[in-house]
Amino acid sequence: MKRWNLIFVLSFALIAQACGSSDSNGGGRSGGTGGTAGTGGTAGTGGSGVTDTDQDGIPDDEDPTPNGSTNNKLNGTFSGGMASVVAITATDGTGAEDESLVYESDLTIGCGDSWYPQGTLCDEPDTTDSPTTSTKQDEDSGATWDAYDSQSALVTGILVIDACADSSCEAVDFNEARVFQMFSDGKTTQLRLSIHAQRGNTAPAWDDAGWTTVTGFEAIGAGTDVNGDALVVGDPTVISTGPRVTRYVRVEAQNDGSNPDDDGEYIEIRSVKLFSVSMP
């Protein structure tokens, strides 16, 4: 009888120890699971442990406007924005730089004059931040180059833009570009965009090795002269760039003469706008 009692006591003690050990381990696992659940909540917002509040593809901790924005990130300082063209040049058909191919190079001339580089960043109210429409006080306002060099080879016109030229920001975010055609005596038929990691006030050279292309040479459509006076233009070409954060943007443009309303004599860029849009 005592033997059975002893076995019963020992069995009960072992069971109690096992339960205590299980509770202790279970508590540890429960705590760990709780931590994972917290991480999972964050991942639920961003998709993989990253929060992206405005769903533009840029994590909040890297996004200059984490709560979203609707403004044109390349609105120029001459039209109330932050951006400025800091360099204009061109390369000939061999890829060599040839500044003589630039039609007007003065970077101090603003929105109301024809064919100057800062004009590409000018967009008048009320369409300054419009993704669908561009308004100008001068229909010829925008960067201009010869379309072909002396050997009849295709020229590439180049702009380097500081998107934070007024020092009010360190970088801008975007994931798409909108390119508007000029209705003057030139067009852009192909355009490519690049960004740079430089964040300081000294802009990188146009041919610096640090430039990263974010698009190919994309075909640019004809656009629409809304009122027939070339002051209001619609139907921009939309280019997806993927989510990007940068201060400096390089624009490369060409005109191969394929636009039916153009003889291919000049490269002209009326407007390039950058936006950060939701990508749910």
Contacts in CASP RR format, 6 or more apart in sequence:
PFRMAT RR
TARGET T0000
AUTHOR 0000-0000-0000
METHOD contacts of the structure
MODEL  1
MKRWNLIFVLSFALIAQACGSSDSNGGGRSGGTGGTAGTGGTAGTGGSGV
TDTDQDGIPDDEDPTPNGSTNNKLNGTFSGGMASVVAITATDGTGAEDES
LVYESDLTIGCGDSWYPQGTLCDEPDTTDSPTTSTKQDEDSGATWDAYDS
QSALVTGILVIDACADSSCEAVDFNEARVFQMFSDGKTTQLRLSIHAQRG
NTAPAWDDAGWTTVTGFEAIGAGTDVNGDALVVGDPTVISTGPRVTRYVR
VEAQNDGSNPDDDGEYIEIRSVKLFSVSMP
39 49 0 8 1.000
40 49 0 8 1.000
42 49 0 8 1.000
42 50 0 8 1.000
42 51 0 8 1.000
43 49 0 8 1.000
43 50 0 8 1.000
45 51 0 8 1.000
45 52 0 8 1.000
45 53 0 8 1.000
46 52 0 8 1.000
46 59 0 8 1.000
50 59 0 8 1.000
50 60 0 8 1.000
51 59 0 8 1.000
51 60 0 8 1.000
51 61 0 8 1.000
52 58 0 8 1.000
52 59 0 8 1.000
52 60 0 8 1.000
52 63 0 8 1.000
53 60 0 8 1.000
53 66 0 8 1.000
53 67 0 8 1.000
53 68 0 8 1.000
54 63 0 8 1.000
54 65 0 8 1.000
54 66 0 8 1.000
54 67 0 8 1.000
54 68 0 8 1.000
54 69 0 8 1.000
54 276 0 8 1.000
54 278 0 8 1.000
55 278 0 8 1.000
55 279 0 8 1.000
55 280 0 8 1.000
56 63 0 8 1.000
56 68 0 8 1.000
56 173 0 8 1.000
56 175 0 8 1.000
56 243 0 8 1.000
56 276 0 8 1.000
56 277 0 8 1.000
56 278 0 8 1.000
56 279 0 8 1.000
57 175 0 8 1.000
57 242 0 8 1.000
57 243 0 8 1.000
57 279 0 8 1.000
58 66 0 8 1.000
58 173 0 8 1.000
58 175 0 8 1.000
58 243 0 8 1.000
58 244 0 8 1.000
58 245 0 8 1.000
58 276 0 8 1.000
60 66 0 8 1.000
62 245 0 8 1.000
63 173 0 8 1.000
63 245 0 8 1.000
64 169 0 8 1.000
64 170 0 8 1.000
64 171 0 8 1.000
64 172 0 8 1.000
64 173 0 8 1.000
64 245 0 8 1.000
65 173 0 8 1.000
65 276 0 8 1.000
68 276 0 8 1.000
69 173 0 8 1.000
69 276 0 8 1.000
70 129 0 8 1.000
70 275 0 8 1.000
71 129 0 8 1.000
72 123 0 8 1.000
72 128 0 8 1.000
72 129 0 8 1.000
72 130 0 8 1.000
72 131 0 8 1.000
72 273 0 8 1.000
72 274 0 8 1.000
72 275 0 8 1.000
73 83 0 8 1.000
73 163 0 8 1.000
73 172 0 8 1.000
73 173 0 8 1.000
73 174 0 8 1.000
73 273 0 8 1.000
73 274 0 8 1.000
73 275 0 8 1.000
73 276 0 8 1.000
74 83 0 8 1.000
74 121 0 8 1.000
74 161 0 8 1.000
74 163 0 8 1.000
74 249 0 8 1.000
74 272 0 8 1.000
74 273 0 8 1.000
74 274 0 8 1.000
75 81 0 8 1.000
75 82 0 8 1.000
75 83 0 8 1.000
75 121 0 8 1.000
75 123 0 8 1.000
75 128 0 8 1.000
75 129 0 8 1.000
75 273 0 8 1.000
76 82 0 8 1.000
76 83 0 8 1.000
76 84 0 8 1.000
76 118 0 8 1.000
76 121 0 8 1.000
76 122 0 8 1.000
76 165 0 8 1.000
77 83 0 8 1.000
77 84 0 8 1.000
77 121 0 8 1.000
77 165 0 8 1.000
77 166 0 8 1.000
78 110 0 8 1.000
78 111 0 8 1.000
78 118 0 8 1.000
78 119 0 8 1.000
78 121 0 8 1.000
78 122 0 8 1.000
79 111 0 8 1.000
79 121 0 8 1.000
79 122 0 8 1.000
79 123 0 8 1.000
79 124 0 8 1.000
79 128 0 8 1.000
80 128 0 8 1.000
81 166 0 8 1.000
82 163 0 8 1.000
82 164 0 8 1.000
82 165 0 8 1.000
82 166 0 8 1.000
82 168 0 8 1.000
82 169 0 8 1.000
82 172 0 8 1.000
83 121 0 8 1.000
83 161 0 8 1.000
83 162 0 8 1.000
83 163 0 8 1.000
83 164 0 8 1.000
83 165 0 8 1.000
84 107 0 8 1.000
84 118 0 8 1.000
84 121 0 8 1.000
84 161 0 8 1.000
84 162 0 8 1.000
84 165 0 8 1.000
84 166 0 8 1.000
85 107 0 8 1.000
85 117 0 8 1.000
85 118 0 8 1.000
85 120 0 8 1.000
85 121 0 8 1.000
85 143 0 8 1.000
85 159 0 8 1.000
85 160 0 8 1.000
85 161 0 8 1.000
86 107 0 8 1.000
86 160 0 8 1.000
86 161 0 8 1.000
86 162 0 8 1.000
86 165 0 8 1.000
86 203 0 8 1.000
87 158 0 8 1.000
87 159 0 8 1.000
87 160 0 8 1.000
87 203 0 8 1.000
87 205 0 8 1.000
87 206 0 8 1.000
88 102 0 8 1.000
88 105 0 8 1.000
88 107 0 8 1.000
88 117 0 8 1.000
88 143 0 8 1.000
88 157 0 8 1.000
88 158 0 8 1.000
88 159 0 8 1.000
88 160 0 8 1.000
89 97 0 8 1.000
89 99 0 8 1.000
89 102 0 8 1.000
89 157 0 8 1.000
89 158 0 8 1.000
89 206 0 8 1.000
90 97 0 8 1.000
90 98 0 8 1.000
90 99 0 8 1.000
90 101 0 8 1.000
90 102 0 8 1.000
90 145 0 8 1.000
90 146 0 8 1.000
90 155 0 8 1.000
90 156 0 8 1.000
90 157 0 8 1.000
90 158 0 8 1.000
91 97 0 8 1.000
91 98 0 8 1.000
91 155 0 8 1.000
91 156 0 8 1.000
91 157 0 8 1.000
91 158 0 8 1.000
92 98 0 8 1.000
92 101 0 8 1.000
92 149 0 8 1.000
92 150 0 8 1.000
92 151 0 8 1.000
92 153 0 8 1.000
92 155 0 8 1.000
93 149 0 8 1.000
93 151 0 8 1.000
93 153 0 8 1.000
93 154 0 8 1.000
93 155 0 8 1.000
93 156 0 8 1.000
94 153 0 8 1.000
95 156 0 8 1.000
97 206 0 8 1.000
97 207 0 8 1.000
98 149 0 8 1.000
98 155 0 8 1.000
99 105 0 8 1.000
101 145 0 8 1.000
101 146 0 8 1.000
101 149 0 8 1.000
101 155 0 8 1.000
101 157 0 8 1.000
102 144 0 8 1.000
102 145 0 8 1.000
102 157 0 8 1.000
103 115 0 8 1.000
103 144 0 8 1.000
103 145 0 8 1.000
103 146 0 8 1.000
103 266 0 8 1.000
104 115 0 8 1.000
104 116 0 8 1.000
104 117 0 8 1.000
104 144 0 8 1.000
105 117 0 8 1.000
106 116 0 8 1.000
106 117 0 8 1.000
107 117 0 8 1.000
107 118 0 8 1.000
108 118 0 8 1.000
109 116 0 8 1.000
109 118 0 8 1.000
110 116 0 8 1.000
110 118 0 8 1.000
110 119 0 8 1.000
110 122 0 8 1.000
110 141 0 8 1.000
111 118 0 8 1.000
111 119 0 8 1.000
111 122 0 8 1.000
111 124 0 8 1.000
111 136 0 8 1.000
111 137 0 8 1.000
111 138 0 8 1.000
111 141 0 8 1.000
112 119 0 8 1.000
112 122 0 8 1.000
112 137 0 8 1.000
112 138 0 8 1.000
112 141 0 8 1.000
113 138 0 8 1.000
113 141 0 8 1.000
114 138 0 8 1.000
114 140 0 8 1.000
114 141 0 8 1.000
114 142 0 8 1.000
114 184 0 8 1.000
115 140 0 8 1.000
115 141 0 8 1.000
115 142 0 8 1.000
115 143 0 8 1.000
115 144 0 8 1.000
115 184 0 8 1.000
115 268 0 8 1.000
116 141 0 8 1.000
116 142 0 8 1.000
116 143 0 8 1.000
117 142 0 8 1.000
117 143 0 8 1.000
117 159 0 8 1.000
118 142 0 8 1.000
119 141 0 8 1.000
119 142 0 8 1.000
119 143 0 8 1.000
120 141 0 8 1.000
120 142 0 8 1.000
120 143 0 8 1.000
120 159 0 8 1.000
120 251 0 8 1.000
120 269 0 8 1.000
120 270 0 8 1.000
120 271 0 8 1.000
120 272 0 8 1.000
121 161 0 8 1.000
121 271 0 8 1.000
121 272 0 8 1.000
122 136 0 8 1.000
122 141 0 8 1.000
122 142 0 8 1.000
122 271 0 8 1.000
123 130 0 8 1.000
123 134 0 8 1.000
123 135 0 8 1.000
123 136 0 8 1.000
123 271 0 8 1.000
123 273 0 8 1.000
124 135 0 8 1.000
124 136 0 8 1.000
124 137 0 8 1.000
125 135 0 8 1.000
126 135 0 8 1.000
127 133 0 8 1.000
127 134 0 8 1.000
127 135 0 8 1.000
127 232 0 8 1.000
128 135 0 8 1.000
131 178 0 8 1.000
131 236 0 8 1.000
131 273 0 8 1.000
131 275 0 8 1.000
132 178 0 8 1.000
132 234 0 8 1.000
132 235 0 8 1.000
132 236 0 8 1.000
133 226 0 8 1.000
133 232 0 8 1.000
133 233 0 8 1.000
133 234 0 8 1.000
134 180 0 8 1.000
134 232 0 8 1.000
134 233 0 8 1.000
134 234 0 8 1.000
134 236 0 8 1.000
134 270 0 8 1.000
134 271 0 8 1.000
134 273 0 8 1.000
135 231 0 8 1.000
135 232 0 8 1.000
136 230 0 8 1.000
136 231 0 8 1.000
136 232 0 8 1.000
136 233 0 8 1.000
136 270 0 8 1.000
137 231 0 8 1.000
139 182 0 8 1.000
139 183 0 8 1.000
139 184 0 8 1.000
139 229 0 8 1.000
139 230 0 8 1.000
139 231 0 8 1.000
140 182 0 8 1.000
140 184 0 8 1.000
141 270 0 8 1.000
142 182 0 8 1.000
142 268 0 8 1.000
142 269 0 8 1.000
142 270 0 8 1.000
142 271 0 8 1.000
143 157 0 8 1.000
143 159 0 8 1.000
143 253 0 8 1.000
143 268 0 8 1.000
143 269 0 8 1.000
144 186 0 8 1.000
144 266 0 8 1.000
144 267 0 8 1.000
144 268 0 8 1.000
144 269 0 8 1.000
145 155 0 8 1.000
145 157 0 8 1.000
145 253 0 8 1.000
145 266 0 8 1.000
145 267 0 8 1.000
146 155 0 8 1.000
146 265 0 8 1.000
146 266 0 8 1.000
146 267 0 8 1.000
147 154 0 8 1.000
147 155 0 8 1.000
147 186 0 8 1.000
147 254 0 8 1.000
147 255 0 8 1.000
147 256 0 8 1.000
147 257 0 8 1.000
147 264 0 8 1.000
147 265 0 8 1.000
147 266 0 8 1.000
147 267 0 8 1.000
148 154 0 8 1.000
148 155 0 8 1.000
148 264 0 8 1.000
149 155 0 8 1.000
154 254 0 8 1.000
154 256 0 8 1.000
155 254 0 8 1.000
155 267 0 8 1.000
156 252 0 8 1.000
156 253 0 8 1.000
156 254 0 8 1.000
157 252 0 8 1.000
157 253 0 8 1.000
157 254 0 8 1.000
157 267 0 8 1.000
158 206 0 8 1.000
158 250 0 8 1.000
158 251 0 8 1.000
158 252 0 8 1.000
158 253 0 8 1.000
159 250 0 8 1.000
159 251 0 8 1.000
159 253 0 8 1.000
159 269 0 8 1.000
160 203 0 8 1.000
160 204 0 8 1.000
160 205 0 8 1.000
160 206 0 8 1.000
160 248 0 8 1.000
160 249 0 8 1.000
160 250 0 8 1.000
161 248 0 8 1.000
161 249 0 8 1.000
161 250 0 8 1.000
161 251 0 8 1.000
162 203 0 8 1.000
162 247 0 8 1.000
162 248 0 8 1.000
163 169 0 8 1.000
163 171 0 8 1.000
163 172 0 8 1.000
163 246 0 8 1.000
163 247 0 8 1.000
163 248 0 8 1.000
163 249 0 8 1.000
163 274 0 8 1.000
164 170 0 8 1.000
164 171 0 8 1.000
164 172 0 8 1.000
164 247 0 8 1.000
167 201 0 8 1.000
169 247 0 8 1.000
170 199 0 8 1.000
170 247 0 8 1.000
171 199 0 8 1.000
171 245 0 8 1.000
171 246 0 8 1.000
171 247 0 8 1.000
172 245 0 8 1.000
172 246 0 8 1.000
172 247 0 8 1.000
172 274 0 8 1.000
173 243 0 8 1.000
173 244 0 8 1.000
173 245 0 8 1.000
173 276 0 8 1.000
174 241 0 8 1.000
174 244 0 8 1.000
174 274 0 8 1.000
174 275 0 8 1.000
174 276 0 8 1.000
175 240 0 8 1.000
175 241 0 8 1.000
175 242 0 8 1.000
175 243 0 8 1.000
175 244 0 8 1.000
175 275 0 8 1.000
175 276 0 8 1.000
175 277 0 8 1.000
175 279 0 8 1.000
176 238 0 8 1.000
176 239 0 8 1.000
176 240 0 8 1.000
176 241 0 8 1.000
176 242 0 8 1.000
176 274 0 8 1.000
176 275 0 8 1.000
176 276 0 8 1.000
176 277 0 8 1.000
177 193 0 8 1.000
177 215 0 8 1.000
177 238 0 8 1.000
177 239 0 8 1.000
177 241 0 8 1.000
177 272 0 8 1.000
177 273 0 8 1.000
177 274 0 8 1.000
177 275 0 8 1.000
178 236 0 8 1.000
178 237 0 8 1.000
178 238 0 8 1.000
178 239 0 8 1.000
178 271 0 8 1.000
178 272 0 8 1.000
178 273 0 8 1.000
178 274 0 8 1.000
178 275 0 8 1.000
179 188 0 8 1.000
179 191 0 8 1.000
179 220 0 8 1.000
179 236 0 8 1.000
179 237 0 8 1.000
179 239 0 8 1.000
179 269 0 8 1.000
179 271 0 8 1.000
179 272 0 8 1.000
180 223 0 8 1.000
180 233 0 8 1.000
180 234 0 8 1.000
180 236 0 8 1.000
180 270 0 8 1.000
180 271 0 8 1.000
180 272 0 8 1.000
180 273 0 8 1.000
181 187 0 8 1.000
181 188 0 8 1.000
181 220 0 8 1.000
181 221 0 8 1.000
181 222 0 8 1.000
181 223 0 8 1.000
181 233 0 8 1.000
181 236 0 8 1.000
181 259 0 8 1.000
181 270 0 8 1.000
182 188 0 8 1.000
182 230 0 8 1.000
182 233 0 8 1.000
182 268 0 8 1.000
182 269 0 8 1.000
182 270 0 8 1.000
183 225 0 8 1.000
183 228 0 8 1.000
183 230 0 8 1.000
183 233 0 8 1.000
183 270 0 8 1.000
184 230 0 8 1.000
184 268 0 8 1.000
185 262 0 8 1.000
185 263 0 8 1.000
185 265 0 8 1.000
185 266 0 8 1.000
185 268 0 8 1.000
186 255 0 8 1.000
186 262 0 8 1.000
186 264 0 8 1.000
186 265 0 8 1.000
186 266 0 8 1.000
186 267 0 8 1.000
186 268 0 8 1.000
187 220 0 8 1.000
187 255 0 8 1.000
187 257 0 8 1.000
187 259 0 8 1.000
187 261 0 8 1.000
187 262 0 8 1.000
187 264 0 8 1.000
187 266 0 8 1.000
187 267 0 8 1.000
187 268 0 8 1.000
188 220 0 8 1.000
188 253 0 8 1.000
188 254 0 8 1.000
188 255 0 8 1.000
188 267 0 8 1.000
188 268 0 8 1.000
188 269 0 8 1.000
189 219 0 8 1.000
189 220 0 8 1.000
189 221 0 8 1.000
189 254 0 8 1.000
189 255 0 8 1.000
189 256 0 8 1.000
189 257 0 8 1.000
189 258 0 8 1.000
189 259 0 8 1.000
190 217 0 8 1.000
190 218 0 8 1.000
190 219 0 8 1.000
190 220 0 8 1.000
190 253 0 8 1.000
190 254 0 8 1.000
190 255 0 8 1.000
190 256 0 8 1.000
191 215 0 8 1.000
191 217 0 8 1.000
191 218 0 8 1.000
191 220 0 8 1.000
191 237 0 8 1.000
191 239 0 8 1.000
191 251 0 8 1.000
191 252 0 8 1.000
191 253 0 8 1.000
191 254 0 8 1.000
191 269 0 8 1.000
191 272 0 8 1.000
192 213 0 8 1.000
192 215 0 8 1.000
192 216 0 8 1.000
192 217 0 8 1.000
192 218 0 8 1.000
192 251 0 8 1.000
192 252 0 8 1.000
193 213 0 8 1.000
193 214 0 8 1.000
193 215 0 8 1.000
193 239 0 8 1.000
193 241 0 8 1.000
193 249 0 8 1.000
193 250 0 8 1.000
193 251 0 8 1.000
193 252 0 8 1.000
194 211 0 8 1.000
194 212 0 8 1.000
194 213 0 8 1.000
194 214 0 8 1.000
194 249 0 8 1.000
194 250 0 8 1.000
194 252 0 8 1.000
195 211 0 8 1.000
195 212 0 8 1.000
195 214 0 8 1.000
195 244 0 8 1.000
195 246 0 8 1.000
195 248 0 8 1.000
195 249 0 8 1.000
195 250 0 8 1.000
196 204 0 8 1.000
196 208 0 8 1.000
196 210 0 8 1.000
196 211 0 8 1.000
196 212 0 8 1.000
196 246 0 8 1.000
196 247 0 8 1.000
196 248 0 8 1.000
196 250 0 8 1.000
197 210 0 8 1.000
197 212 0 8 1.000
197 246 0 8 1.000
198 204 0 8 1.000
198 247 0 8 1.000
198 248 0 8 1.000
199 247 0 8 1.000
200 247 0 8 1.000
203 248 0 8 1.000
204 210 0 8 1.000
204 211 0 8 1.000
204 248 0 8 1.000
206 250 0 8 1.000
211 250 0 8 1.000
214 241 0 8 1.000
214 242 0 8 1.000
214 244 0 8 1.000
215 239 0 8 1.000
215 241 0 8 1.000
217 252 0 8 1.000
217 254 0 8 1.000
218 237 0 8 1.000
218 239 0 8 1.000
219 237 0 8 1.000
220 237 0 8 1.000
221 235 0 8 1.000
221 237 0 8 1.000
221 259 0 8 1.000
222 235 0 8 1.000
222 259 0 8 1.000
222 260 0 8 1.000
222 261 0 8 1.000
223 233 0 8 1.000
223 234 0 8 1.000
223 235 0 8 1.000
223 236 0 8 1.000
223 237 0 8 1.000
224 233 0 8 1.000
224 234 0 8 1.000
224 235 0 8 1.000
225 232 0 8 1.000
225 233 0 8 1.000
226 232 0 8 1.000
226 233 0 8 1.000
226 234 0 8 1.000
233 270 0 8 1.000
233 271 0 8 1.000
236 271 0 8 1.000
236 273 0 8 1.000
241 274 0 8 1.000
243 276 0 8 1.000
243 279 0 8 1.000
249 274 0 8 1.000
251 269 0 8 1.000
251 272 0 8 1.000
253 267 0 8 1.000
253 269 0 8 1.000
254 267 0 8 1.000
255 262 0 8 1.000
255 264 0 8 1.000
255 266 0 8 1.000
255 267 0 8 1.000
255 268 0 8 1.000
256 264 0 8 1.000
257 263 0 8 1.000
257 264 0 8 1.000
END
